[in-house]
Each structure stands twice: as C-alpha cells, then as structure tokens.
C-alpha cells in the first residue's frame, strides 16, 4: 500500500535519549559570564574574597578619556567630546574648565598647571588650577595619545599627517624628536629609566625605544596586534598591553557600551594580550583574551594590574615567582564598560571607569563581603530546576551562601522572581518551571584576612518536555510520490500532469527526497516541529467519512508520507497524523499532538461516456456526448478525428466545474479520416475513459 524503498532499520535496543543537562563551574572559563562584586576569580577557577573596591566619584559625561594625578591623592580628568576638564579632590568631582577643540586624549601636570592636547587643533594648552586656559605651544600632531613631563618640557606622543611622531614642547615652541612614517601614531609612552622613552604604536603594533643618545628610535618588538595601548615598567622589565581594533573606537569618541552576559568563545582569535619583555628583550605572552581589550597597565603591590573592557574587569598578574602557581586572576569588576586608567592615591589605587564615567578606590585590604551572579542558564524552552551542590573551604569566621532566581526574559528585570533564601548544598530550590535561571554566591568573612574558597558549583535541571507543534499537513497533487529512492517502475515525464511536473523537476532529487509520479499515489508533507528539538515519530491513520480508521503506519520517522490508494475504496477521507517525541524522551514523559487534514478524495473509477453520437452536418461532423463521474469533478476532454492527434475540447458551458458535463462539437469533415471518431475524458484524479463512435451512428454505452 505504501512505497519506501529505503527502509529505516528495525530498532532492537532502547533508543538513545537526550542526556539530562547539568553544569559544573570549577575552571576559570566557567565563570567568564558572571557578574562579580568583591570576588576574586583565580586562574585555577577558585573563588575568594577580593581586595576592597568602592566607588568614590561620578561624572556627568559617559567616558573619561584621560586622567592624571594632581599630586595630592586626587586627579585631573578629561571627559566627553567637548574638551571638558574636571578635578577630583576630597571625594568630590568638580568642573575645572573647557578647552577649544575635540576630545582630549592626553593630560600632563606641569607644576601646578595642566597641559592638555585637544584632538585636531595641533596645539597644546595650559590650564591653571582655577581653570584659566592659555596656549602653550603649537605642535605637528593632529592627535595626541600620551603626554609626559620632562623638567620644564612636555613630551608628546601621537600622530601627524605623515605618520607617528614624538615631540618635545616648551612654552611657545616645539621640536620633533622622532617619527615613523609607516605607523599611524604612537599610542602609548612610558619612561625607560635611562632618560629615554618606551613607545607603542598603532598600525603594526610595534614596541619601540627612543634613546636620547643620537635621537635614535629602535624597534624592540613587532606584536601580532594592531596597536599597543598601554606600557608599564616593573623590576626592569617592560610590560605591553596590545589590542586589535581599539584605537579607531577611541578616535571616533564612541566606546562600546557594556556587554551583557558574555559567553566564552574559545574558537575566537586573541583580541588582546599582555606581553612581557625581559631585560634581554625576550618576549613572553603572560595573558591573552578573545573577549576583553586592554586599556591600562600598572604595577601595584607586587602585581601587574590590567584594566580591561568591555566588562571593566581588573586582572592581576603576579610579578614575582608565584606566577607558576597563580598566573593571573580577576581581582575586581567596576560595573562599568571599561577600566581605562590607574592613578596612585596614597597606599590605594584610583581606578577610572567609563560608560558610565566613575572613579573607584582599590585597597589592599580584603573585602568582608562579595557576590558572584552566574551567567544565565537556559531551559529548552522551559526547565525544572534541580539541586545545586557546592564544594567550598570555610575557615573559621567565613561563609558562603547559595541562592537562585528565575525569569522569562534573557536579561534579569523586574519580572524575575526574588532571590530564594540561602540554600544548603544539595537542597532543591522551590522554583516554578521557567525558561531562564541564575544562581548567586555570597562570600563573607568576619575575621580579618580570612576568606572562604569556593572550589566547585554543580547544577542539575531537566528540560520541561513540550508536545510537538503542528503548522499543518500539505496534501500533494494526486499521483505525486515522495520517497528516499525512486520506485523501480517510474514512468516518463511525458505522462505526468503539468501541475505535478512543476513539483518534480526532471523527476530528480529535492534535498534528500525523491519525487516521482505514479497513478494512485497520495503524498503528504508534515509541517511540524518539536520545541525541545526532540526527534519525532508518527502514527498515521486513514479516516474515512464513514467507518473505522485504517492504520497506515505506527512508527514513521520521515516528515513526508506516500501510500498507494488503489486498494482503498473511492470516497472522502482525512489523514490523521499523531506526532510523538518518544524516540528521544523517556516513555513516561513523551508527549503527542495530532493533526487531521481537510477532507480529500480517493477516486479510482474513470468517468462514464454516454449519449455519444457523430452526425454529418454541413461541412463537418457534429459530435455530441455526455461525461459523468461518480466521485470527482471532470477535468479535461479530447477528441481524435484521425486516430493520431488529440484535440482538447471544452464543454457546452465552457467550464469544467461539475461531475457531469455535456459536449457539442463540430469536427471539420476534412479532419476525419475514415468513419470513426475517438473521445477521451478524465477526472481530477487522472482517471481516463475513452469511447469510439462511427460517423452517422450513435454509440451505446
């Protein structure tokens, strides 16, 4: 009754079922999508309390482009796109003044005054502590990325029309120290401790050294990045922060906003790196990231701090011999988009953040409390959230709490549930099924210097099974057969009705299916999907208008179905298809959904031809007959007056629109060969009937 020449193998064993999901958080990358406050993430994935960080100031502008210490624990800042300057002192941020021109990317403190370099002006300006702005010097640089003070002079690193330039400026004058036409600009600068300067460039990402002896510019390293954004010297070694694609964002004044729940992408190439050049100028990559970009470097308390974006994480790289045991860690996160500068503030460190523009104070003292909010966990599409198991080390006076919350939006908002009360390890959270969930760890200590250590968090959940969702079942034209391989007795394309030919390009393959034609074939295409992505199987029944359904298949695995209707009596039927996700779901959780097609006809009986006559009349032969079909509407008719060629004809009312049609046709006498005329009629299901009549006679049928 059906055709499928390539059968699926019989399943003799239990079908492989989808594994129940679980997640283990133990390695560093497992925590990358998390939000942290006061929690240190070590390279080994262990969580501990971090150095204390507190916000001490905010600016109305979104981005702080440059910062320099005021020498008294405060800072001068440039922010926004209109050359605005601010002064942070005594825990307050106050406007200082504004310089003509574009964005100020570089500041330097010369005595009690500021020297600033607005973009595009080709000038340096001097700003007094009272905010008075005066010209300082004209310079051959259209953009300045770094300024430094050398006695009564200012060293300028930036870019000119013809490439990267290093300048020396004094009040009223400037002179060129070095240039590099192949690079766009010098983007970073720090003293080399010998009267010269280390420089970083944009273009090929070079690390260079400018020496006073002979005004010589020497290339130390060609990094595999586009630009060198930050430089720091510690213990005689040079540390280089290199990036791809950061300087163009700076120069347009459009730094990216803070990213959301960032996922690890180990397949991506490195976006940034921190490289060390030792005293022998041997490079070593200490840290690299496919997600973060390096904005700032500084040596502080025996470690190298790395300010990054777009998650404003502060990474710590040890400077001593402990690197092998703990090569890096995330020590804090500002909660802004970028951490762009570090400034000394007594024994603490002032950290500059942007998007939004904020100032934070980092202390060597350990925080007494910290939280980590995990990346968002997703159901498919809903989940029943199970138990979480926490492995931790809790010295006296320390504690770790675990909490959950759930919601229907990918980013937590006011529609999410409140955090659950603290849960014991292995305790089931009382949460309804939901699409998204998140857990929170709260680390605390009441004893100075003591910290809890979180080793591993393991979570279990089960995706809530949902029934297959039907869009419909498409009923193919009569005679179309869909199989994996062609039936052995396909007939030629010339015998296939035109509307069916359009669905069978050259009787060839469409995807993995073979489409062909066979009289009596009925085919259906199932438009159904499973919300969980489960494999589906189908139970298929043919349901007559009257009588009991006929089972055609009970474990069909294709989304198309063809069967031979010839053994089935003529009549009106529906196809009932029950989709089940049983192949990949435990049997006691499997779900089904049903679709019944609109009624369709099965018709194997050809039409009848009656009242057939052919009578000479004038210059021709008048042919009359009646065609009737018991089941379906007639579709076409033709006559052959010469026994070779068929001429299509229409009924008296010109429309094929009923089961019975009358025909009255004048056949030209010269077209009639002999004394016989053939008649052929067909219904919508391609059932044909022919009859013959002698000219001057009436056929009896």
Secondary structure by P-SEA (a helix, b strand, c coil): ccccccccccccccccccccbbbbccccccccccccccbbbccccccccccbbbbcccccccccccccccccccccccccccbbbbbbcccbbbbccccccccccbbbbcccbbbbbcccccbbbbbcccbbbbbcccccccccccccccccbbbbbbcccccbbbbccccccccccccccccccccbbbbcccccbbbbbcccbbbbbbbcccbbbbbcccccccccccccccccbbbbbbbcccaaaaaaccccccccccccccccccccbbbbbcccccccccccccccccccccccccbbbbbbcccbbbbbbbcccccccccccccccccccccccccccccbbbbbbccccbbbbbbccccccbbbbccccccccccbbbbbbbbbbbccccccccccccccccccccccccccccccccccccccccccbbbbbbbbbccccbbbbbcbbbbbbbcccccccccbbbbccccccccccccccccccccccaaaaaacccccccccbbbbbbccbbbbbbbcccccbbbbbbbbbbbccccbbbbccccccccbbbbbcccccbbbbbbbbbbbcccccccccccbbbbbccccccccbbbbbcbbbbbbcccbbbbbbbbbbcccccccccccccccbbbbbbcccccccccbbbbbbbcccccccccbbbbbbbccccbbbbbbbcccccccc
